[in-house]
Amino acid sequence: MTADNGEPTAAPGPASDDEQLSYEQARDELIQVVQRLEAGGTTLEESLSLWERGEALARICQTRLEGARARLDAASGRPEGRTEDS
């Protein structure tokens, strides 16, 4: 779906679609959302929708990073959440 200006709208798709996003895809879309918010020129409703989408994308990124950390910890034999310094 696109807005009148040809850019993708911020309306989130079904949650299952979000679950399929890779870290890189979520990060790239989050960057676009932030750029649109920073550029201004959107209505209050559009801004709120963009903000909500950004929050959802940030959660996806955080989840992917936590999963990557757990995999690294498992591969290195360290207990989850511990670093070499702790």
Residue pairs with C-beta under 8 A, 6 or more apart in sequence:
1 8
1 9
1 11
2 8
2 9
3 9
7 36
8 32
9 49
10 33
10 36
10 46
10 49
10 50
10 52
10 53
11 49
11 53
12 18
12 52
12 53
12 56
18 26
18 56
18 60
21 29
21 57
21 60
22 64
23 60
23 61
23 64
23 65
23 68
26 57
26 60
26 61
26 64
27 57
27 61
29 53
29 57
30 54
30 57
30 58
30 61
33 50
33 53
33 54
33 57
34 54
36 42
36 50
37 47
37 50
37 51
37 54
42 50
69 80
69 81
70 80
73 79
73 80
73 81
73 82
74 80
78 84
